[in-house]
Amino acid sequence: MYNIEWNDSIIIGVPSIDEDHKKLVEMLNELFAACFAAQGPAMLSKIVDELVSYTKYHFEHEEGILAEARYDKLEEHKAQHLELVKQVEKIQANLQQGATHKLSNDTLKFLNHWLTNHIQVEDKEFSPLLRQQNVK
């Protein structure tokens, strides 16, 4: 079973962004648990709907902070966010259309890897700039 452990490797040192990331980790862990407990399509759809909504909120929040901080790779970062949104919306649409009642192992692996890798690599790249500007 997949599970993301909240630890120092995924903390970037910007409190408001770290709180968003922690919430996303909790939501993904809830999705992983629901899949492995073979909960029904209604529950999976509900969790994925919440995940999509919160992911969009977080990306808007993070991008606003980065714009204010004049992060020089903002457009590249936004493109990465857009790609993930497309992926999770595809998962959401498949569940809503009843095409599948469970999420594939590859889908869960993708979500796990994308979130942890994105935080550990991409988000940690801008964290010194935000900390220098004392962004909370």
C-alpha positions as CSV (number, residue, x, y, z in Angstrom):
1,M,0.0,0.0,0.0
2,Y,1.2,3.5,-0.7
3,N,1.5,6.0,2.0
4,I,3.4,9.3,2.2
5,E,5.0,10.0,5.5
6,W,5.1,13.7,6.4
7,N,8.8,14.3,7.2
8,D,11.6,16.9,6.8
9,S,12.3,15.8,3.2
10,I,9.0,17.4,2.1
11,I,9.0,20.5,4.2
12,I,10.2,23.6,2.3
13,G,10.2,26.0,5.3
14,V,7.4,28.3,4.1
15,P,4.6,27.7,6.6
16,S,1.6,28.4,4.5
17,I,2.8,26.3,1.6
18,D,3.9,23.5,4.0
19,E,0.4,23.5,5.5
20,D,-1.1,23.1,2.0
21,H,1.4,20.3,1.2
22,K,0.6,18.5,4.5
23,K,-3.1,18.7,3.6
24,L,-2.4,17.2,0.1
25,V,-0.4,14.4,1.7
26,E,-3.3,13.6,4.0
27,M,-5.7,13.6,1.1
28,L,-3.6,11.3,-1.0
29,N,-3.1,9.0,2.0
30,E,-6.9,8.9,2.4
31,L,-7.2,8.0,-1.3
32,F,-4.6,5.3,-1.0
33,A,-6.3,3.8,2.0
34,A,-9.7,3.9,0.3
35,C,-8.4,2.2,-2.7
36,F,-6.7,-0.6,-0.8
37,A,-9.8,-1.0,1.4
38,A,-11.8,-1.5,-1.8
39,Q,-14.3,1.2,-0.9
40,G,-16.9,1.9,-3.5
41,P,-16.9,4.3,-6.5
42,A,-18.9,6.9,-4.6
43,M,-16.3,7.2,-1.9
44,L,-13.4,7.2,-4.4
45,S,-15.1,9.9,-6.4
46,K,-15.7,12.0,-3.3
47,I,-12.1,11.8,-2.3
48,V,-10.8,12.5,-5.8
49,D,-13.2,15.5,-6.2
50,E,-11.9,17.0,-2.9
51,L,-8.3,16.3,-4.0
52,V,-8.8,18.0,-7.4
53,S,-10.5,21.0,-5.7
54,Y,-7.8,21.4,-3.0
55,T,-5.0,20.9,-5.6
56,K,-6.3,23.8,-7.7
57,Y,-6.6,25.9,-4.6
58,H,-3.1,25.1,-3.5
59,F,-1.6,25.8,-6.9
60,E,-3.4,29.2,-7.1
61,H,-2.1,30.0,-3.6
62,E,1.5,29.0,-4.4
63,E,1.5,30.7,-7.8
64,G,0.3,33.9,-6.2
65,I,3.1,33.8,-3.7
66,L,5.6,33.1,-6.4
67,A,4.3,36.0,-8.5
68,E,4.6,38.4,-5.6
69,A,8.1,37.1,-4.9
70,R,9.0,37.6,-8.6
71,Y,10.1,34.0,-9.0
72,D,12.0,33.8,-12.3
73,K,10.8,30.2,-13.2
74,L,7.1,30.9,-12.4
75,E,5.8,30.1,-15.9
76,E,7.6,26.8,-15.9
77,H,6.3,26.0,-12.5
78,K,2.7,26.9,-13.6
79,A,3.1,24.5,-16.5
80,Q,4.0,21.7,-14.2
81,H,1.0,22.5,-12.0
82,L,-1.3,22.6,-15.1
83,E,0.0,19.1,-16.2
84,L,-0.9,17.6,-12.8
85,V,-4.3,19.2,-12.8
86,K,-5.0,17.7,-16.2
87,Q,-3.9,14.3,-14.9
88,V,-6.1,14.4,-11.8
89,E,-9.1,15.8,-13.8
90,K,-8.7,12.8,-16.1
91,I,-8.8,10.5,-13.1
92,Q,-11.8,12.4,-11.8
93,A,-13.7,12.2,-15.2
94,N,-13.1,8.4,-15.4
95,L,-14.5,7.9,-11.9
96,Q,-17.5,10.2,-12.7
97,Q,-18.3,8.3,-15.9
98,G,-18.2,5.0,-14.0
99,A,-15.5,3.7,-16.4
100,T,-13.7,2.1,-13.4
101,H,-14.5,1.5,-9.8
102,K,-11.0,1.5,-8.7
103,L,-7.8,3.4,-9.4
104,S,-5.0,1.5,-11.0
105,N,-1.7,0.8,-9.2
106,D,0.0,2.9,-11.9
107,T,-2.3,5.9,-11.1
108,L,-1.6,5.7,-7.4
109,K,2.1,5.3,-8.0
110,F,2.0,8.4,-10.3
111,L,0.2,10.5,-7.8
112,N,2.6,9.5,-5.0
113,H,5.7,10.1,-7.1
114,W,4.5,13.4,-8.6
115,L,3.6,15.0,-5.3
116,T,6.8,14.0,-3.4
117,N,9.1,14.6,-6.3
118,H,7.5,18.0,-7.1
119,I,7.9,19.2,-3.5
120,Q,11.4,17.8,-3.0
121,V,12.8,19.1,-6.3
122,E,10.7,21.9,-7.8
123,D,9.3,23.5,-4.6
124,K,12.5,23.3,-2.7
125,E,14.1,25.3,-5.5
126,F,12.1,28.4,-4.8
127,S,12.0,28.0,-1.0
128,P,15.3,30.0,-0.3
129,L,13.8,32.9,-2.2
130,L,10.6,32.9,-0.2
131,R,12.4,32.4,3.1
132,Q,14.8,35.2,2.3
133,Q,11.7,37.4,1.7
134,N,10.2,36.2,5.0
135,V,7.1,34.8,3.3
136,K,4.9,33.0,5.8
